[in-house]
Amino acid sequence: MRIDKYLWGVRLYKSRNAASTACRKGYVKLGGQNAKPSREVYISDKISIRRQQLTVEIYVLDIPKSRIGPKLVPQYFKDITRQEALDLKDAANENQRLSRVKGSGRPSKKERRDLKDFFDDDA
């Protein structure tokens, strides 16, 4: 099975076009080498997928005939991503969440209504 079709079939990408684009941009590696979208995937292959700062590594357990349901995903690949990489990603997410200043950006619907009520009362 083609690697772009496999990545789409096991729900690692929302569309086959997105999987194909990731392959062309060099975000997907098969056996340590960049994989073109048409590259064939076999059982026991190791695939590395770079997403943002995290490199996800998977081990192919089986090849689906077509796109599978979310409950069946663990039957087709095993996530072998290093724990240190996952910890770094979690720490980066937590740091980003904490560094955001509350109230910055657009007001929420509730805040906008409160502001409208406040300014309408003054008039």
C-alpha positions in Angstrom: 0.0 0.0 0.0 1.2 3.5 -0.8 2.5 5.4 2.3 0.2 8.4 1.8 -2.8 6.1 1.6 -1.6 4.2 4.7 -1.2 7.4 6.8 -4.6 8.5 5.7 -6.1 5.0 6.3 -4.8 4.8 9.9 -6.1 8.3 10.6 -2.7 10.0 11.1 -3.8 12.6 8.6 -7.3 14.0 7.9 -7.0 13.7 4.1 -4.9 11.8 1.7 -3.9 15.1 0.1 -2.5 16.2 3.5 -0.6 12.9 3.9 0.8 13.2 0.3 1.9 16.9 0.9 3.7 15.9 4.1 5.6 13.2 2.2 6.6 15.6 -0.5 7.8 18.2 2.0 10.0 15.6 3.7 8.0 15.3 7.0 7.6 11.6 6.6 10.5 9.1 6.7 10.4 5.4 6.0 13.4 3.5 7.3 15.3 6.7 7.9 14.9 8.0 4.4 12.5 10.6 3.0 9.4 8.8 1.6 7.7 9.9 -1.6 3.9 9.5 -1.5 4.0 6.5 -3.8 6.5 4.5 -1.6 5.1 1.1 -0.6 4.6 0.3 3.1 5.1 -3.2 4.4 4.4 -4.9 7.8 7.2 -4.2 10.3 8.3 -0.9 8.7 9.2 2.0 10.9 7.8 5.4 9.9 8.8 8.8 11.4 6.5 11.7 11.0 7.6 15.2 12.0 4.8 17.4 13.3 5.7 20.8 14.7 8.6 20.1 17.1 7.7 16.5 17.7 8.8 13.5 15.7 6.3 10.7 16.0 7.6 7.2 15.3 5.3 4.3 14.5 5.8 0.6 13.8 3.5 -0.9 11.2 1.6 -3.9 12.5 -0.8 -4.5 9.6 -2.0 -2.9 6.4 -5.7 -1.9 6.2 -7.7 -2.5 3.0 -9.2 1.0 3.3 -9.7 3.8 5.9 -10.5 2.3 9.3 -12.5 3.4 12.3 -10.9 5.1 15.2 -11.4 2.0 17.5 -9.4 -0.2 15.1 -6.3 2.1 14.9 -4.3 0.2 17.6 -4.5 -3.0 15.5 -2.6 -1.4 12.6 0.3 0.5 14.1 2.2 0.9 17.4 3.4 4.3 18.6 7.1 3.9 19.5 7.8 7.6 20.0 10.4 8.3 22.7 9.1 9.3 26.1 11.6 12.2 26.3 10.2 13.7 23.1 6.7 13.5 24.4 7.7 15.1 27.7 9.4 18.0 25.9 6.2 18.5 23.8 4.1 18.5 27.0 6.4 21.0 28.7 6.3 23.3 25.6 2.5 23.1 25.6 2.3 23.9 29.3 4.8 26.8 29.0 2.8 28.3 26.1 -0.4 28.0 28.1 1.1 29.7 31.1 2.8 32.5 29.2 -0.4 33.7 27.6 -1.7 36.8 29.3 -5.3 36.3 30.4 -7.5 38.9 28.6 -5.2 39.5 25.7 -6.7 39.3 22.2 -10.3 39.6 21.3 -12.9 39.8 24.0 -15.1 36.7 24.4 -18.9 36.9 23.8 -19.5 37.3 27.5 -16.8 40.0 28.0 -18.2 41.9 24.9 -21.7 41.9 26.4 -20.4 43.1 29.8 -18.6 45.9 28.0 -21.7 46.9 26.1 -23.8 46.9 29.2 -21.2 49.0 31.1 -20.9 51.6 28.3 -24.7 51.7 27.7 -25.3 52.4 31.4 -23.1 55.5 31.3 -25.0 57.0 28.4 
